[in-house]
Amino acid sequence: MEKIKEYFKNRTCHVASLHEKHLAIAPVFASILGLNTEPFPINTDLLGTFTKEVERSLSPMLCAKEKCLMAIDALSLHGQADIVIGSEASFGPHPYLPFSAAGHEILYFIDTKNHFELSIQELFLKTNFAFDLFDDFSLLNKAVENWGFPSHALIVKAHQPKEQNTIFKGISTLDALYDAFIQSKSLSFDQKVSVETDMRAHKNPTRMETIRELATKFAIRIKNFCPSCHTPGFGIIETKKGLPCDECSFPTDLNLSLLFGCAKCTYQEDREREDQKRSADPRYCPMCNP
């Protein structure tokens, strides 16, 4: 048996989520780590919702960790706290690519018995995140075809509500979309309806796929044991910039080396780039190519 599968033998990982994220994580963790992964539904909406009924007060990373801690507290009451995963995401315009949307996904992992925690995060261009205002249903119907509807659900609400806003979530049929549109339009001062993609994982297959991809990268990292204390999760903790220009030796923004570290002890290794490059093409140099 692989060392990592022996490590996780007869242990259980609980995914703290209301939105079925274990469906993306469990097969990956079972295959790569031999780790049994089960859902643990807790009200993570208390920490914030995409539709802003509850504003998120923590950073995305701290929010993912807090979901783990909530689950650990609940599981501890029954003596079942072992390993817990929390997930959090944010969606919006891509920070570097104009007119592109992006999703920032985070997974947080806490091993309560061996006292270490790990996290992984990534910015994904693979997202159907979109929103717009509509006062005509035919225009709405045409627009949402490009948003992945009906396989990807929608959220509908009045743009300028006359009273406390009714939010229609998980809309996944044309009839339901029409009914939500008509009701929301009648409740809006400006007769406009706000429509957005439902980014909750169980309502968004594209997001579920990015969670699966991130879980795969996470599991591959967890497989690596620390050379010093033999704790799983040894991996990159810092990327060091400054690969020198081949022409003038000025440091560029390209990676020079990678700092690997342990999730539990203080052991670290500074490793060269995998491609063994020791200098950068002058086109990446701010001095040679300003």
C-alpha positions in Angstrom: 0.0 0.0 0.0 1.2 3.5 -0.8 2.5 5.4 2.1 -0.1 8.1 1.8 -3.0 5.6 1.7 -1.6 3.9 4.8 -1.5 7.3 6.5 -5.2 7.9 5.8 -6.4 4.4 6.3 -9.7 4.1 8.2 -9.9 7.9 8.5 -12.7 10.2 7.3 -12.7 13.6 5.8 -15.8 15.7 6.2 -16.6 18.5 3.6 -18.3 21.4 5.4 -20.8 22.6 2.9 -24.5 23.0 2.1 -23.9 22.7 -1.6 -22.7 19.2 -2.3 -19.1 20.0 -2.9 -18.1 16.5 -1.7 -19.3 15.2 -5.1 -16.3 17.0 -6.6 -13.8 16.3 -3.9 -14.6 12.7 -2.7 -13.7 10.8 -5.9 -10.4 12.6 -6.2 -9.4 12.1 -2.5 -10.4 8.4 -2.7 -8.3 7.8 -5.8 -5.2 9.7 -4.9 -5.1 9.6 -1.1 -7.3 6.6 -0.3 -9.2 8.9 2.0 -12.9 8.4 2.6 -14.7 11.8 2.2 -18.2 12.5 3.3 -20.5 15.5 3.3 -21.1 17.4 6.5 -23.9 20.0 5.9 -23.7 23.0 8.2 -25.1 26.4 7.7 -22.1 28.1 6.0 -24.5 30.8 4.8 -24.0 32.4 8.2 -20.6 33.5 6.9 -21.9 35.1 3.8 -24.0 34.5 0.7 -23.5 35.3 -3.0 -26.8 37.2 -3.0 -25.7 39.4 -0.1 -28.5 38.7 2.3 -25.5 38.0 4.6 -22.4 40.0 3.8 -19.1 38.2 4.2 -17.1 39.9 6.8 -14.0 37.6 6.6 -11.5 37.3 3.8 -12.1 34.3 1.5 -9.3 32.4 3.1 -10.4 33.0 6.6 -14.0 32.2 5.6 -12.9 28.8 4.3 -11.0 28.1 7.5 -14.0 29.2 9.6 -16.2 26.7 7.8 -13.7 24.0 8.9 -13.8 25.2 12.5 -17.6 25.3 12.5 -17.7 21.7 11.4 -15.0 20.6 13.8 -17.0 22.1 16.7 -20.1 20.3 15.6 -18.4 17.0 14.9 -16.5 17.1 18.3 -19.8 16.9 20.1 -20.1 13.4 18.8 -16.4 12.5 18.9 -16.2 12.4 15.1 -13.8 15.3 14.4 -11.0 13.9 12.2 -10.3 15.7 8.9 -12.3 18.6 7.6 -12.3 20.6 4.4 -13.9 24.1 3.9 -14.3 25.8 0.5 -14.9 29.4 -0.4 -15.0 31.3 -3.7 -15.3 34.8 -5.1 -16.3 35.9 -8.6 -15.9 39.0 -10.6 -13.8 40.7 -13.4 -10.4 39.2 -14.0 -7.8 41.3 -12.3 -5.5 41.4 -15.4 -7.6 40.5 -18.5 -10.1 43.1 -19.6 -13.7 42.0 -20.3 -13.1 38.6 -18.8 -14.6 37.0 -15.7 -12.7 34.9 -13.2 -13.4 32.7 -10.2 -11.1 32.6 -7.1 -11.4 29.1 -5.5 -10.0 28.1 -2.1 -9.9 24.8 -0.3 -8.8 24.6 3.4 -7.8 21.3 5.1 -7.5 20.7 8.8 -6.2 17.4 10.3 -7.4 17.6 13.9 -5.6 14.4 15.0 -2.1 15.3 13.6 -2.5 19.0 14.2 -1.7 20.5 10.8 -3.6 22.6 8.3 -3.2 23.3 4.6 -4.8 25.5 2.0 -4.7 25.9 -1.8 -6.1 28.6 -4.0 -6.3 29.3 -7.7 -7.8 31.9 -10.1 -9.8 30.2 -12.8 -10.8 31.7 -16.1 -13.2 28.7 -16.5 -16.4 30.3 -15.1 -19.8 31.3 -16.4 -20.1 34.1 -13.9 -22.4 36.9 -15.4 -25.1 39.4 -14.5 -27.2 42.0 -16.1 -30.4 44.0 -15.9 -33.4 43.3 -18.1 -36.8 44.8 -18.8 -37.7 42.5 -21.7 -38.0 38.8 -21.3 -37.1 37.9 -24.9 -33.8 39.7 -24.4 -33.2 37.9 -21.1 -34.0 34.6 -22.7 -31.5 35.1 -25.4 -28.8 36.4 -23.1 -28.9 33.5 -20.6 -28.3 30.9 -23.4 -24.7 32.2 -23.3 -24.6 31.8 -19.5 -25.2 28.0 -19.6 -28.9 28.1 -18.7 -30.7 25.8 -18.0 -27.9 23.4 -16.9 -26.5 26.3 -14.9 -29.1 27.9 -12.6 -29.9 31.6 -12.3 -30.8 34.1 -9.5 -33.5 36.7 -10.2 -34.6 39.7 -8.1 -36.0 43.2 -8.5 -33.4 45.8 -9.4 -35.0 48.6 -7.3 -37.4 46.8 -4.9 -40.4 48.6 -3.7 -40.3 46.5 -0.5 -38.1 43.9 1.0 -36.7 42.1 -2.1 -37.8 38.6 -2.9 -34.8 36.6 -4.3 -35.5 33.7 -6.6 -32.6 31.3 -6.4 -31.8 28.1 -8.3 -33.9 28.9 -11.4 -33.4 26.1 -13.9 -36.4 26.0 -16.1 -37.8 28.5 -18.6 -41.2 28.6 -16.9 -39.6 29.3 -13.5 -37.4 32.0 -15.1 -40.5 33.7 -16.7 -42.5 33.6 -13.4 -39.5 35.1 -11.4 -39.0 37.8 -14.1 -42.6 38.9 -14.1 -42.8 39.0 -10.3 -39.5 40.8 -9.9 -40.4 43.3 -12.6 -43.7 44.2 -10.8 -41.7 44.7 -7.5 -39.1 47.0 -9.0 -39.5 50.8 -9.1 -37.6 51.0 -12.4 -39.3 47.9 -13.9 -35.9 46.3 -14.3 -34.9 42.9 -13.2 -31.5 41.8 -12.0 -30.4 38.4 -13.3 -27.2 36.6 -12.4 -25.7 33.2 -12.6 -26.2 31.1 -9.5 -22.6 30.4 -8.4 -23.5 27.9 -5.6 -21.6 24.7 -6.5 -24.6 22.4 -6.6 -26.3 24.7 -9.1 -23.3 25.4 -11.3 -21.6 22.5 -13.1 -18.7 24.7 -14.3 -17.8 25.7 -10.8 -18.1 22.1 -9.6 -15.6 21.2 -12.2 -13.1 23.8 -11.0 -13.5 22.5 -7.5 -12.7 19.1 -8.8 -9.6 20.4 -10.6 -8.4 22.2 -7.5 -9.0 19.2 -5.3 -6.9 17.1 -7.6 -4.0 19.6 -7.3 -4.5 19.6 -3.5 -4.5 15.8 -3.2 -1.2 15.7 -5.3 0.4 18.1 -2.8 -0.9 16.3 0.2 0.8 13.1 -1.1 4.2 14.7 -0.5 5.6 14.0 3.0 7.9 16.5 4.8 11.5 15.2 4.6 12.0 16.2 8.3 8.8 15.4 10.3 7.0 13.2 7.6 3.8 15.2 7.7 1.8 15.2 4.5 1.4 18.4 2.4 5.0 19.4 1.8 4.9 21.9 -1.1 5.4 25.4 -2.4 4.8 28.1 0.1 6.5 31.0 -1.8 7.5 31.9 -5.3 10.7 33.9 -5.5 10.9 36.3 -8.4 14.0 37.8 -10.0 15.3 35.4 -12.7 18.1 37.6 -14.2 18.1 38.9 -17.7 20.3 36.9 -20.1 21.5 40.2 -21.6 22.1 42.6 -18.7 21.5 40.4 -15.6 18.8 42.7 -14.3 16.2 40.8 -12.2 13.0 40.2 -14.1 9.5 39.3 -12.7 9.9 35.7 -13.8 10.4 33.0 -11.1 13.9 32.5 -9.9 13.2 29.7 -7.4 10.5 28.1 -5.4 10.4 27.8 -1.6 9.0 24.5 -0.3 7.8 24.2 3.2 6.1 21.9 5.7 2.6 22.5 7.1 3.6 21.5 10.6 7.3 22.0 11.3 9.7 24.7 10.2 11.6 22.7 7.6 12.0 24.5 4.2 13.9 23.9 1.0 14.7 26.5 -1.7 14.5 24.7 -5.0 15.6 25.8 -8.5 13.1 26.0 -11.3 12.1 22.6 -12.7 13.2 23.7 -16.2 16.6 24.6 -14.8 16.6 28.0 -16.5 19.1 30.3 -15.0 18.4 33.4 -17.0 15.4 35.1 -18.8 14.9 36.2 -22.4 15.6 40.0 -22.7 12.0 40.5 -23.9 10.9 40.0 -20.3 13.5 42.5 -18.9 12.2 45.9 -17.8 15.6 47.4 -18.7 16.2 45.8 -22.1 12.5 45.9 -23.1 11.0 48.8 -21.1 
